[in-house]
Amino acid sequence: MSNPWDEYFAAIGTPLHDIIGQFDSLGQNCEFGFIQAANHFGEGNLLTFALAESANAVIRLLEQRMQGLYARDRLEQVGDGPLVRDRHYGIAFHSKMYMHKGVPTPEAERDAIYADDLGRITYQTDKFSAELRAPRRIWVYKSLNPVGLGKIIELHGALSAYGPNRLLVVQADPTKPAAVEMLDQGLYLGHLPAYSPGDEAWRFDAPGWSTLLRGTLRLAGHR
């Protein structure tokens, strides 16, 4: 059975395939992960398809070096869906531990599923940490809610504690066209008129995102 986004991806083509490898996702949800997938960038990382409660959740994760992430005693199901949230960090991940394809998971199967989840999370955490220490790409944080300049600087500071990481923060503003500006060295702020719908994160604004990403590369000195 095909995925609901296959037809949309086929319709828009791969307008960002030449530059998508120069960026990676820092959350807040999976929209940028779908942009990567649509443009045939399949690496992904710890936060590509995660859901962070806020910029504070990502800052906490970075500042605490992901210690204890996904510990069993602080996990909870998000609503009645397939997401499992780490209460300490405020970040949720896809899991079959409680629900799979709309069917509740039997209690007897949850230990094995958790073990598989933890192995994946541990691998992704190690990979994420390595990328932060030796950054190759510009991190993209798409904020679901407006964040002030102070919080943007704080998030960039948490990244910079690992190494010379660059950050593009994206916010939705229906009063502005798609555009990006440099706030500081290695720090950029972009605006889109609208994000993809919450239940169709794959239906992203390809021209708008192209404007942001290509504009960021120009500001960063890439031609």
Backbone torsions as a table, in degrees:
resi	resn	phi	psi	omega
1	MET	NA	133.2	-178.2
2	SER	-75.5	158.1	176.7
3	ASN	-80.9	154.5	-178.7
4	PRO	-64.8	-20.3	-177.5
5	TRP	-90.3	-9.2	-175.1
6	ASP	-59.5	-45.0	-178.8
7	GLU	-64.9	-39.7	179.5
8	TYR	-65.5	-44.6	179.0
9	PHE	-60.6	-40.6	179.6
10	ALA	-65.0	-34.6	-177.5
11	ALA	-71.2	-37.9	-176.0
12	ILE	-88.8	-14.6	-177.9
13	GLY	73.5	-152.7	-178.5
14	THR	-126.2	68.0	-173.4
15	PRO	-67.4	-13.7	-177.0
16	LEU	-116.9	13.3	-173.8
17	HIS	-60.7	-26.9	-176.1
18	ASP	-79.3	-16.3	-176.3
19	ILE	-127.1	-10.3	-171.2
20	ILE	-61.3	-28.5	179.6
21	GLY	-70.3	-5.9	177.9
22	GLN	-93.5	5.1	-179.4
23	PHE	-132.2	159.0	173.1
24	ASP	-148.7	159.9	-171.0
25	SER	-90.2	137.2	173.3
26	LEU	-114.8	14.5	-177.1
27	GLY	98.4	-165.2	13.6
28	GLN	-87.8	-25.3	173.5
29	ASN	-131.3	-158.6	-169.1
30	CYS	-94.8	7.5	-177.7
31	GLU	-57.0	-46.9	-178.1
32	PHE	-67.9	-30.2	174.9
33	GLY	-60.8	-38.7	176.9
34	PHE	-69.9	-34.8	175.5
35	ILE	-61.5	-43.4	176.9
36	GLN	-61.4	-46.7	-178.1
37	ALA	-62.4	-41.9	-179.1
38	ALA	-63.7	-27.4	-177.9
39	ASN	-104.8	21.3	170.7
40	HIS	63.9	33.5	171.2
41	PHE	-106.3	107.9	-168.5
42	GLY	-110.1	12.0	-176.6
43	GLU	-67.7	-57.5	-178.1
44	GLY	68.8	169.1	177.9
45	ASN	-152.5	-170.6	-175.4
46	LEU	-54.3	-37.5	-172.9
47	LEU	-103.9	1.7	-174.3
48	THR	-56.3	-45.7	-178.7
49	PHE	-119.8	25.3	175.6
50	ALA	-90.9	170.8	176.3
51	LEU	-128.9	110.7	178.4
52	ALA	-92.4	141.6	-179.5
53	GLU	-64.6	-33.5	-175.2
54	SER	-170.3	177.1	173.6
55	ALA	-62.0	-32.7	178.3
56	ASN	-60.5	-35.0	179.3
57	ALA	-64.3	-42.1	179.7
58	VAL	-69.3	-41.0	177.5
59	ILE	-60.0	-45.3	178.6
60	ARG	-59.8	-43.7	179.2
61	LEU	-59.6	-43.7	-179.0
62	LEU	-69.8	-46.4	-176.3
63	GLU	-66.6	-32.5	-179.8
64	GLN	-94.3	10.4	173.8
65	ARG	56.2	33.2	176.6
66	MET	61.4	16.8	-176.5
67	GLN	-62.0	130.1	177.4
68	GLY	71.4	11.8	-179.0
69	LEU	-58.3	133.1	176.7
70	TYR	70.8	26.4	173.8
71	ALA	-62.1	137.0	-171.0
72	ARG	-59.9	-37.5	-173.2
73	ASP	-76.6	-1.4	177.0
74	ARG	-125.4	23.2	176.3
75	LEU	-96.7	147.3	176.7
76	GLU	-147.9	148.8	176.7
77	GLN	-73.1	141.3	176.6
78	VAL	-91.5	110.8	-177.0
79	GLY	59.0	-134.4	176.6
80	ASP	-118.5	26.4	-176.8
81	GLY	-103.8	-165.2	-173.6
82	PRO	-91.0	17.2	179.1
83	LEU	-101.5	140.9	176.3
84	VAL	-121.6	125.8	-174.4
85	ARG	-105.6	135.9	168.6
86	ASP	-82.8	110.4	-174.8
87	ARG	-61.7	-34.8	-177.8
88	HIS	-65.2	-47.3	-176.6
89	TYR	-88.9	-20.1	-177.8
90	GLY	72.0	35.5	179.6
91	ILE	-128.6	133.0	-177.5
92	ALA	-110.9	146.7	-178.9
93	PHE	-128.2	152.3	175.0
94	HIS	-70.1	137.3	-178.8
95	SER	-157.7	152.6	174.4
96	LYS	-94.5	8.3	-171.4
97	MET	-61.9	-36.7	-178.2
98	TYR	-113.0	-27.1	-175.0
99	MET	-149.9	138.9	176.7
100	HIS	-142.8	117.9	-179.3
101	LYS	53.2	41.3	175.7
102	GLY	80.5	3.3	-178.3
103	VAL	-113.4	127.8	178.0
104	PRO	-58.8	138.8	179.9
105	THR	-80.5	130.4	178.1
106	PRO	-58.9	141.7	-178.9
107	GLU	-53.6	-38.3	-175.7
108	ALA	-65.8	-18.2	-177.4
109	GLU	-95.7	-7.6	-169.5
110	ARG	-72.1	-33.0	180.0
111	ASP	-62.5	-44.4	-179.7
112	ALA	-66.7	-39.7	178.5
113	ILE	-65.2	-41.9	178.5
114	TYR	-61.1	-41.6	179.7
115	ALA	-60.8	-42.1	177.2
116	ASP	-65.0	-44.5	178.3
117	ASP	-57.7	-47.2	-176.3
118	LEU	-63.4	-38.5	176.6
119	GLY	-61.2	-42.2	179.0
120	ARG	-66.7	-46.3	-179.6
121	ILE	-62.0	-40.6	179.2
122	THR	-63.1	-44.4	177.6
123	TYR	-61.3	-46.6	-178.5
124	GLN	-66.6	-34.4	177.7
125	THR	-64.7	-45.4	178.4
126	ASP	-61.7	-42.5	179.4
127	LYS	-65.7	-42.8	178.8
128	PHE	-61.5	-45.0	179.4
129	SER	-61.2	-41.8	179.3
130	ALA	-63.8	-40.7	178.3
131	GLU	-65.2	-36.4	179.0
132	LEU	-68.1	-36.9	-178.5
133	ARG	-75.7	-28.3	179.3
134	ALA	-131.4	68.9	-171.1
135	PRO	-65.0	134.6	176.8
136	ARG	-115.8	-18.7	-172.1
137	ARG	-126.4	166.7	174.7
138	ILE	-90.5	125.6	179.3
139	TRP	-76.8	140.6	179.6
140	VAL	-116.9	117.4	174.1
141	TYR	-111.3	111.3	178.7
142	LYS	-94.5	108.8	-175.5
143	SER	-85.5	126.3	178.1
144	LEU	-73.1	-23.7	178.3
145	ASN	-127.4	153.1	-179.6
146	PRO	-58.0	137.5	175.2
147	VAL	-123.7	141.0	-178.3
148	GLY	-79.1	169.3	-178.3
149	LEU	-59.8	-38.8	-179.3
150	GLY	-60.5	-41.4	-179.8
151	LYS	-70.0	-36.7	176.8
152	ILE	-62.3	-44.3	178.8
153	ILE	-65.0	-38.3	178.6
154	GLU	-64.0	-41.8	178.3
155	LEU	-64.0	-43.4	178.4
156	HIS	-64.2	-37.2	177.8
157	GLY	-63.6	-39.2	178.2
158	ALA	-64.7	-37.2	175.5
159	LEU	-67.7	-42.8	-175.6
160	SER	-67.0	-19.2	176.7
161	ALA	-64.3	-20.8	179.1
162	TYR	-90.2	-31.1	-175.3
163	GLY	167.1	-172.6	-176.5
164	PRO	-76.7	66.2	-178.5
165	ASN	-82.5	142.4	176.9
166	ARG	-107.3	150.5	-172.6
167	LEU	-139.9	131.7	169.0
168	LEU	-111.9	117.4	174.6
169	VAL	-99.4	130.0	-177.6
170	VAL	-115.5	134.5	177.9
171	GLN	-131.3	152.3	177.4
172	ALA	-91.8	133.6	177.3
173	ASP	-148.5	104.6	-176.4
174	PRO	-65.5	-10.5	-179.5
175	THR	-91.1	-3.7	-176.0
176	LYS	-125.0	145.4	172.5
177	PRO	-75.0	168.3	177.3
178	ALA	-62.8	125.0	-177.8
179	ALA	-161.7	160.1	179.8
180	VAL	-139.4	147.9	178.1
181	GLU	-137.0	156.2	175.7
182	MET	-90.7	127.0	177.2
183	LEU	-92.3	-34.0	-177.9
184	ASP	-165.2	175.8	178.3
185	GLN	-59.9	120.0	179.3
186	GLY	76.8	11.8	-177.8
187	LEU	-132.9	125.7	-173.2
188	TYR	-133.1	149.3	178.4
189	LEU	-126.5	124.2	179.5
190	GLY	-118.5	154.3	176.9
191	HIS	-127.2	140.3	171.4
192	LEU	-121.1	145.9	176.5
193	PRO	-60.8	-32.1	-179.9
194	ALA	-161.9	154.0	173.3
195	TYR	-92.1	174.3	172.1
196	SER	-67.8	155.3	178.3
197	PRO	-59.4	147.2	-175.8
198	GLY	-57.6	-35.5	-179.0
199	ASP	-95.3	3.5	176.0
200	GLU	-138.7	61.5	-175.8
201	ALA	-61.9	-17.7	179.2
202	TRP	-77.4	-14.0	-177.2
203	ARG	-90.0	64.2	-174.0
204	PHE	-84.2	161.8	179.2
205	ASP	-83.9	93.3	-175.5
206	ALA	-61.6	-47.0	178.5
207	PRO	-62.4	-39.9	-180.0
208	GLY	-64.3	-46.8	178.7
209	TRP	-64.6	-34.7	177.1
210	SER	-62.2	-42.2	177.3
211	THR	-59.6	-44.9	-178.3
212	LEU	-65.8	-49.5	-174.3
213	LEU	-69.4	-44.2	179.4
214	ARG	-67.6	-36.8	176.6
215	GLY	-65.0	-38.8	177.8
216	THR	-63.1	-41.9	179.4
217	LEU	-64.1	-38.1	176.9
218	ARG	-63.7	-44.7	179.7
219	LEU	-64.2	-31.3	-179.4
220	ALA	-81.3	-3.4	177.2
221	GLY	94.2	10.6	175.9
222	HIS	-92.4	140.9	-179.7
223	ARG	-116.3	NA	NA
